Amino acid sequence: MLYAMKRSEKGKATPEPPLTGKVYEVELLGWVVYWDSKSEKRFVENADKFTWVSPTWYEVNGNGDISERGFSEKLIQVAREHGVKVVPLIANKGFSSEVGHRILADPEIREKVLEGIVKIVAEKNYDGINIDFEGIDPADREALSRFICDLSGRLHGLGKELSIDVPAKTRATYEGWSGAFDYAELAKCVDYLVIMIYDYHWSGGEPGPVSPLGWFRQVLSYAVATVPKEKIVAGIPVYGYDWPAGGKGRGITYEDCVRQAELHGVEISFDAESGEVTYKYESGGVLHEVWCNTAKSAELRFEAALEYGINRIAFWRVGAEDPRFWSIIKRPG
């Protein structure tokens, strides 16, 4: 049912291109969320596809206290059985700029956080950590780079990895959501720079594709010109958004996307320019616009990344994807 014809302005029907049948050898990082049991289940079912798994278990507050929001011995056991590196995510609470500032600027809190992260990685015998500090004030740009380099030195001393999630950008920026993230400086210290190439259109903005292919390529073009491509991990979306007219969008999984279309009896169209599917429906007198990602969307982004010599892919998030996603990837042998 999923792929309907898309009618052009001239009325010609254009079907979505089928999957090519290729299987892409990529090093895959997937984030497993603690609040959806399906996320861990999907990881367990497909663990042989992963190079890294990043469970979203940790959060740090403005006092430097690190809380464990979830934990699973089973996830770790399965990862070990399949040779998958476990690199849990740690986020600044609420992606708060104030929390971020306190962590980076207050010497005592900064040291507390650094020691806390290293202690967790050592005691749990993780393979490393994935830093997801978002909403950082651009004024803390240099402090963020120093923090990451300090943490990197401590983790590397233990033989552990460090990756950092960074907003997508197509040029050097010094303000706004991406202004605090100095790609070149961060790349000097981390093992991997995970570029979140999604939310071009986001829940709080106007409806549209989550990661348009043209923009995706522009982000990668800037990235490879700025940092060694061996350190780049291209982050792709496997989710979508449902925007009510005049309201805030709601994040949806692939299955939500299909179910909603079926419920309202509307056709799903493939937008070739962006590489995503889209449709509109009416509910309670309110018009909704939906954009979401499919296995074809992922395949197109794999192709784009490989064009830039990048074979490391991250995706947000495990459990939200089109089940066919797993048929088009394999871990390099």
Phi and psi in degrees as a GROMACS rama.xvg file:
@    title "Ramachandran Plot"
@    xaxis  label "Phi"
@    yaxis  label "Psi"
@TYPE xy
-56.8527  -47.375  LEU-2
-98.6317  102.474  TYR-3
-88.6305  170.01  ALA-4
-74.8107  147.218  MET-5
-103.634  124.622  LYS-6
-85.0862  123.957  ARG-7
-79.5524  175.675  SER-8
-62.7352  -27.0016  GLU-9
-87.6007  -0.189966  LYS-10
87.8361  3.62403  GLY-11
-79.8706  138.382  LYS-12
-86.0181  132.114  ALA-13
-122.689  108.188  THR-14
-74.351  155.518  PRO-15
-66.1365  137.234  GLU-16
-61.2779  140.726  PRO-17
-72.5772  165.34  PRO-18
-60.3608  144.226  LEU-19
-71.6643  -20.7077  THR-20
92.2693  -5.01004  GLY-21
-71.5468  151.567  LYS-22
-117.045  120.041  VAL-23
-92.4756  126.223  TYR-24
-86.6431  101.014  GLU-25
-131.696  148.882  VAL-26
-83.5465  118.152  GLU-27
-109.483  130.73  LEU-28
-114.222  126.519  LEU-29
-124.553  137.588  GLY-30
-90.6852  122.102  TRP-31
-99.4087  119.749  VAL-32
-87.8193  142.42  VAL-33
-76.0607  -17.4112  TYR-34
-97.2329  5.9836  TRP-35
-135.512  110.225  ASP-36
-60.7552  -27.1281  SER-37
-64.4393  -26.8705  LYS-38
-64.2096  -51.0393  SER-39
-65.3757  -37.907  GLU-40
-59.2734  -44.0875  LYS-41
-65.3288  -37.1441  ARG-42
-63.336  -46.9547  PHE-43
-58.7447  -40.8622  VAL-44
-69.2933  -25.5276  GLU-45
-126.594  24.5221  ASN-46
-57.4079  -30.1162  ALA-47
-68.1623  -10.2199  ASP-48
-87.5825  -17.1824  LYS-49
-90.7657  149.567  PHE-50
-100.748  -41.9366  THR-51
-129.952  148.417  TRP-52
-123.295  136.541  VAL-53
-124.474  89.067  SER-54
-71.1216  139.338  PRO-55
-87.4442  61.9314  THR-56
-90.6536  -18.726  TRP-57
-122.66  148.227  TYR-58
-145.89  141.779  GLU-59
-120.841  136.268  VAL-60
-98.2705  -176.597  ASN-61
-70.0073  -11.0058  GLY-62
-96.1973  0.200556  ASN-63
86.7006  9.22393  GLY-64
-82.0952  128.545  ASP-65
-99.8369  124.24  ILE-66
-108.798  144.804  SER-67
-98.2669  109.373  GLU-68
-86.6207  -13.0666  ARG-69
-168.191  162.506  GLY-70
-165.619  144.097  PHE-71
-145.379  113.534  SER-72
-64.3214  -34.4926  GLU-73
-62.8739  -44.056  LYS-74
-58.2649  -45.9133  LEU-75
-64.2634  -42.3529  ILE-76
-61.3726  -46.7243  GLN-77
-64.4503  -41.1902  VAL-78
-59.7449  -45.6668  ALA-79
-63.1627  -40.6344  ARG-80
-62.4821  -29.3676  GLU-81
-105.995  9.34368  HIS-82
67.8323  30.7698  GLY-83
-95.4697  130.509  VAL-84
-74.4283  134.886  LYS-85
-100.626  112.963  VAL-86
-129.952  81.2188  VAL-87
-58.0166  151.188  PRO-88
-86.7982  140.901  LEU-89
-127.614  129.047  ILE-90
-118.501  153.257  ALA-91
-75.6448  132.597  ASN-92
-54.1612  125.86  LYS-93
66.2363  12.8535  GLY-94
48.8367  39.7084  PHE-95
-80.7509  130.463  SER-96
-65.486  -33.1411  SER-97
-68.3708  -43.0516  GLU-98
-61.4022  -45.371  VAL-99
-59.3621  -42.1862  GLY-100
-63.7955  -42.852  HIS-101
-64.0794  -41.0042  ARG-102
-62.3053  -41.053  ILE-103
-86.7397  -28.1346  LEU-104
-106.301  -25.3564  ALA-105
-88.4937  115.671  ASP-106
-55.4232  -41.8976  PRO-107
-68.9094  -43.6673  GLU-108
-67.2193  -40.8325  ILE-109
-56.5719  -49.3704  ARG-110
-65.8152  -37.7258  GLU-111
-61.0116  -42.922  LYS-112
-68.5216  -44.6544  VAL-113
-58.653  -48.3977  LEU-114
-64.1537  -38.7897  GLU-115
-64.24  -42.3578  GLY-116
-64.8955  -47.5692  ILE-117
-61.1026  -39.8922  VAL-118
-63.231  -44.0781  LYS-119
-62.1974  -47.4802  ILE-120
-60.9933  -42.6923  VAL-121
-68.7402  -46.8639  ALA-122
-68.6198  -36.0952  GLU-123
-88.4704  -6.85137  LYS-124
56.9469  40.8381  ASN-125
-70.1558  162.808  TYR-126
-84.0618  -9.9531  ASP-127
164.304  -160.743  GLY-128
-143.599  151.1  ILE-129
-115.175  114.587  ASN-130
-86.7073  125.487  ILE-131
-125.326  66.82  ASP-132
-89.035  113.545  PHE-133
-120.778  162.105  GLU-134
72.4884  19.5052  GLY-135
-70.5467  134.191  ILE-136
-63.9401  131.095  ASP-137
-54.2956  -25.6297  PRO-138
-65.0699  -18.74  ALA-139
-97.5935  17.733  ASP-140
-55.1544  -54.0239  ARG-141
-67.5248  -36.8939  GLU-142
-64.9224  -36.3891  ALA-143
-64.7165  -46.1286  LEU-144
-61.1019  -41.8399  SER-145
-64.5186  -41.956  ARG-146
-60.1059  -47.6572  PHE-147
-64.0507  -40.3956  ILE-148
-68.1843  -36.3278  CYS-149
-64.4955  -47.271  ASP-150
-62.4709  -41.2307  LEU-151
-58.4918  -45.3468  SER-152
-60.0803  -41.5158  GLY-153
-68.8302  -41.5289  ARG-154
-71.8712  -40.9805  LEU-155
-63.0313  -30.1642  HIS-156
-64.0701  -20.911  GLY-157
-101.367  3.17484  LEU-158
76.0855  26.7476  GLY-159
-108.376  159.751  LYS-160
-96.4833  156.152  GLU-161
-134.741  128.72  LEU-162
-127.584  153.384  SER-163
-131.802  136.649  ILE-164
-86.9248  129.324  ASP-165
-127.962  147.468  VAL-166
-64.641  150.989  PRO-167
-72.594  142.862  ALA-168
-149.495  152.995  LYS-169
-108.622  0.0673041  THR-170
-161.656  169.089  ARG-171
-64.292  132.383  ALA-172
-129.603  149.432  THR-173
-130.514  6.64229  TYR-174
-146.701  173.407  GLU-175
76.1638  -167.647  GLY-176
-59.9689  -32.7198  TRP-177
-100.114  -3.57051  SER-178
-62.8924  -27.3611  GLY-179
-78.628  -9.87518  ALA-180
-103.617  103.916  PHE-181
-91.4978  96.6293  ASP-182
-50.7816  -49.5347  TYR-183
-63.8993  -44.4167  ALA-184
-68.6443  -42.203  GLU-185
-64.4466  -39.9033  LEU-186
-65.6851  -22.1883  ALA-187
-65.5845  -24.6091  LYS-188
-112.432  -34.2327  CYS-189
-85.3364  161.704  VAL-190
-77.6116  -38.4382  ASP-191
-142.232  137.884  TYR-192
-103.939  108.888  LEU-193
-94.188  107.208  VAL-194
-91.0832  117.969  ILE-195
-82.6035  87.5355  MET-196
-89.669  65.7798  ILE-197
-156.993  175.707  TYR-198
65.1016  33.7278  ASP-199
-59.0783  -47.1418  TYR-200
-106.785  131.342  HIS-201
-129.273  176.269  TRP-202
-58.846  -33.5575  SER-203
-90.8065  3.57436  GLY-204
-115.003  -162.244  GLY-205
-75.5733  152.795  GLU-206
-63.5215  148.727  PRO-207
164.227  177.27  GLY-208
-61.0567  144.917  PRO-209
-74.6978  -33.9261  VAL-210
-149.707  74.6052  SER-211
-55.3199  138.337  PRO-212
-59.188  -39.1302  LEU-213
-61.3311  -44.1989  GLY-214
-67.6401  -39.1865  TRP-215
-55.5003  -45.8573  PHE-216
-66.6519  -39.3812  ARG-217
-62.0558  -39.5968  GLN-218
-63.4668  -45.3822  VAL-219
-66.2881  -36.8394  LEU-220
-60.3698  -45.5545  SER-221
-65.3622  -40.9117  TYR-222
-62.5338  -48.1731  ALA-223
-70.13  -20.863  VAL-224
-82.7587  -10.8383  ALA-225
-112.082  -35.3058  THR-226
-134.38  159.544  VAL-227
-60.1607  130.021  PRO-228
-61.6707  -23.3498  LYS-229
-65.1353  -18.3462  GLU-230
-98.4793  -1.86908  LYS-231
-90.7061  130.239  ILE-232
-116.853  121.502  VAL-233
-86.0925  114.342  ALA-234
-86.7583  128.043  GLY-235
-120.11  154.778  ILE-236
-91.2569  145.637  PRO-237
-121.493  15.1606  VAL-238
-115.822  -169.722  TYR-239
-153.368  -172.851  GLY-240
-134.452  149.109  TYR-241
-119.655  109.609  ASP-242
-103.012  121.789  TRP-243
-78.7461  147.077  PRO-244
-54.6089  124.163  ALA-245
76.2066  5.17071  GLY-246
-123.257  -177.44  GLY-247
-84.6157  139.8  LYS-248
-72.69  154.4  GLY-249
-114.291  129.139  ARG-250
-66.2667  136.253  GLY-251
-133.72  152.282  ILE-252
-85.3987  171.133  THR-253
-57.6857  -43.6082  TYR-254
-64.82  -38.2533  GLU-255
-59.0967  -42.7192  ASP-256
-59.1263  -48.8769  CYS-257
-67.3938  -44.6759  VAL-258
-60.782  -42.9041  ARG-259
-64.3553  -40.5281  GLN-260
-64.6365  -42.1948  ALA-261
-65.049  -40.8899  GLU-262
-59.1627  -38.4881  LEU-263
-100.265  3.81941  HIS-264
64.3033  36.7419  GLY-265
-112.855  154.954  VAL-266
-86.0412  144.415  GLU-267
-98.1691  128.527  ILE-268
-108.562  148.995  SER-269
-98.2251  126.826  PHE-270
-97.1899  105.13  ASP-271
-64.2508  -33.6236  ALA-272
-64.6263  -43.4029  GLU-273
-91.7635  -22.1496  SER-274
77.0991  29.2976  GLY-275
-133.329  165.641  GLU-276
-100.83  155.594  VAL-277
-153.255  154.62  THR-278
-164.423  168.635  TYR-279
-127.199  150.067  LYS-280
-150.514  163.58  TYR-281
-115.354  136.45  GLU-282
-142.971  123.988  SER-283
60.1841  31.2357  GLY-284
80.1238  4.69994  GLY-285
-111.781  129.757  VAL-286
-80.9964  132.054  LEU-287
-114.292  146.398  HIS-288
-122.975  130.679  GLU-289
-121.234  137.525  VAL-290
-132  135.23  TRP-291
-153.446  168.41  CYS-292
-108.397  145.145  ASN-293
-124.284  -178.531  THR-294
-61.6724  -35.1051  ALA-295
-64.2614  -40.1004  LYS-296
-58.3026  -44.7712  SER-297
-64.177  -43.4102  ALA-298
-59.2264  -43.2186  GLU-299
-62.8472  -35.0893  LEU-300
-77.0426  -33.4624  ARG-301
-59.1394  -46.8285  PHE-302
-59.2988  -44.4825  GLU-303
-63.7575  -45.5018  ALA-304
-61.5476  -42.6518  ALA-305
-65.4106  -30.1798  LEU-306
-60.3511  -29.8083  GLU-307
-95.0147  9.03358  TYR-308
77.2942  22.8996  GLY-309
-110.166  119.828  ILE-310
-119.17  19.9573  ASN-311
-110.352  124.821  ARG-312
-127.121  136.59  ILE-313
-116.886  151.323  ALA-314
-140.34  140.204  PHE-315
-107.567  116.955  TRP-316
-138.997  165.34  ARG-317
-65.0106  128.894  VAL-318
105.864  -13.74  GLY-319
-99.4143  -6.57122  ALA-320
-83.6975  159.747  GLU-321
-62.363  125.525  ASP-322
-55.2741  -26.331  PRO-323
-68.2296  -14.7954  ARG-324
-51.0743  -39.5828  PHE-325
-71.7537  -17.7553  TRP-326
-82.0782  -10.3139  SER-327
-110.012  6.40317  ILE-328
-131.226  153.492  ILE-329
-148.709  152.085  LYS-330
-75.4856  135.782  ARG-331
-54.6202  139.052  PRO-332
